[in-house]
């Protein structure tokens, strides 16, 4: 497996552990719909969170969350719309980013709730 894929998988595992500690229930991992993939779908109370995980080894080229493109946002929205309709869910939906910088010196996690409000 390519090194960046391994880093991504490690980041997703770190994000899952973070969410569980914060009281989220994990509903799906790597949920796919058409061309979209949602890294994590989790629920806390009556809120469904679609979570994009971005992991980097440093912030040298920018914060991890800066690498979520408008195209990716559009795909995530489409996938979550399908997920909610398919399951006939009555929940609030929120889009989060969990940005992780993981290297030999540190593992820094930033959970940005309602992240797409800022794009």
PyMOL commands that set and color helices and strands:
alter all, ss='L'
color gray80, all
select helices_A, chain A and resi 3-21+64-67+70-87+115-118
alter helices_A, ss='H'
color red, helices_A
select strands_A, chain A and resi 25-33+36-44+47-56+92-102+107-112
alter strands_A, ss='S'
color yellow, strands_A
deselect
rebuild
show_as cartoon
